[in-house]
Amino acid sequence: MRFWQQSALFALCAIGLGSSAMANLTFDGTLIEPPPCTINSGNNIATDFGDMGVKAIDGANYRKPVYYTISCSASDLSWRMYLTLAGVATTFESATVQSSVTDLGIKLLRNGTPFGLNAPVLIDPLSPPVLEAVPVKRSGATLGPGGFSASATLLVFYQ
């Protein structure tokens, strides 16, 4: 009986092998790069706040526009464009760039709302967002007179 079970199993396997099929697969495509872009023609973007009263800095006063341009070469394909503000945040507000003064930062606004640091946002390259900068101080801090500076990097990329 054992021999018969093994013979039947071998016969079933042989029948299954006899009805196999094969197909070759090929894959191809084209690797492309998005068109090159520049921000502000490769020049720095500067915003000068001028003289400010240390007691009047409240996150609303002294708001200034940030003028910039985005220029990209033409492309036949539709790409999704992202804008990122890269920089070091203050310890007291995550969407505020740290300045050279400990309790002072610069908040960037994108179309009137805080532009979070290091977080890409989808934008329309034909209508880039309006950017504004406003000085912000730590709540309860007392600022002294003197100069300050702050810097961040504005990045644009396609995906």
C-alpha positions in Angstrom: 0.0 0.0 0.0 2.8 2.4 0.8 4.4 1.8 -2.7 1.1 2.6 -4.4 0.7 6.0 -2.5 4.2 7.0 -3.5 3.6 6.0 -7.2 0.4 8.0 -7.3 2.1 11.0 -5.8 4.9 10.8 -8.4 2.3 10.5 -11.2 0.4 13.6 -10.0 3.6 15.6 -9.8 4.7 14.5 -13.3 1.3 15.6 -14.7 1.6 19.0 -13.0 5.1 19.5 -14.4 4.0 18.7 -17.9 1.6 21.7 -18.1 4.0 24.5 -17.2 4.5 27.7 -19.2 7.2 30.4 -19.3 7.3 34.1 -20.2 10.1 36.5 -20.4 9.7 39.9 -18.8 11.4 43.1 -20.0 11.3 46.5 -18.4 12.4 49.9 -19.8 11.9 53.6 -19.1 13.6 56.9 -19.3 15.2 58.7 -16.3 14.6 62.4 -16.4 15.6 65.4 -14.3 13.3 68.3 -13.4 14.3 71.6 -14.9 16.8 73.7 -13.0 15.5 76.5 -10.8 17.0 79.5 -9.0 15.7 81.6 -6.2 16.3 85.3 -6.4 18.7 84.7 -9.3 21.1 83.1 -6.9 21.5 86.3 -4.8 20.9 86.6 -1.1 17.5 87.9 0.1 17.9 90.6 2.7 15.3 92.2 4.9 16.3 95.2 7.0 14.1 95.9 10.0 15.9 99.3 10.7 15.5 100.7 14.1 13.0 99.0 16.4 11.9 99.7 19.9 12.9 96.8 22.1 9.6 97.1 24.1 7.5 97.1 20.9 8.6 93.7 19.6 5.5 91.6 20.0 5.4 89.2 17.0 3.2 91.7 15.0 5.0 95.0 15.0 7.7 95.6 12.4 6.4 93.0 9.9 8.3 93.4 6.6 7.7 91.8 3.2 10.4 89.3 2.0 10.9 89.9 -1.7 12.1 86.9 -3.8 11.6 85.3 -7.2 11.7 81.7 -8.4 12.8 81.1 -12.0 12.8 77.7 -13.6 13.6 76.4 -17.1 10.7 75.3 -19.2 9.6 71.7 -19.0 7.1 69.5 -20.9 6.2 67.6 -17.8 4.2 68.6 -14.8 6.2 68.6 -11.6 5.2 69.2 -8.0 7.1 72.1 -6.6 8.0 72.4 -2.9 9.4 75.3 -0.8 11.3 74.8 2.4 12.7 77.2 4.9 15.7 75.6 6.5 17.2 77.0 9.7 17.7 76.7 13.4 14.6 77.4 15.4 14.5 79.3 18.7 13.9 77.3 21.9 10.7 79.3 22.5 8.9 79.0 19.2 9.5 76.3 16.6 8.5 78.4 13.6 10.9 81.2 14.4 14.6 81.4 13.2 17.1 82.0 16.0 18.9 85.4 15.9 22.2 86.4 17.3 20.3 87.7 20.4 19.3 84.8 22.7 15.7 85.9 23.3 15.0 87.2 19.8 13.9 85.4 16.7 12.5 86.1 13.2 9.3 84.4 12.3 8.6 83.9 8.5 5.0 84.0 7.4 3.7 82.3 4.3 0.6 83.9 3.0 -0.1 85.2 6.5 0.5 82.0 8.4 3.7 80.8 10.1 6.1 79.1 7.7 7.4 76.1 9.7 11.1 75.5 9.6 12.5 72.4 7.8 9.1 71.3 6.5 8.5 71.3 2.7 5.2 72.8 1.5 3.6 72.3 -1.9 3.4 75.5 -3.9 2.2 76.7 -7.2 5.3 77.9 -9.2 3.1 80.3 -11.2 1.9 81.9 -8.0 4.5 81.5 -5.2 3.5 82.4 -1.7 3.9 85.8 -0.2 6.6 85.8 2.5 6.8 88.2 5.4 9.2 88.4 8.3 8.4 89.7 11.8 10.6 89.9 14.9 9.5 87.8 17.9 10.9 87.8 21.5 10.6 85.2 24.2 7.6 85.9 26.4 8.7 87.8 29.5 12.2 88.5 28.1 13.7 92.0 28.3 15.8 92.9 25.2 18.7 95.3 25.4 19.7 97.8 22.7 22.1 96.6 20.0 22.2 95.0 16.6 21.2 91.5 15.6 21.2 89.2 12.7 19.5 86.0 11.7 19.7 83.7 8.7 17.9 80.8 7.1 17.9 79.1 3.7 15.0 79.2 1.3 15.0 76.0 -0.9 12.8 75.1 -3.8 12.7 71.6 -5.4 10.6 69.5 -7.6 9.2 66.0 -7.0 
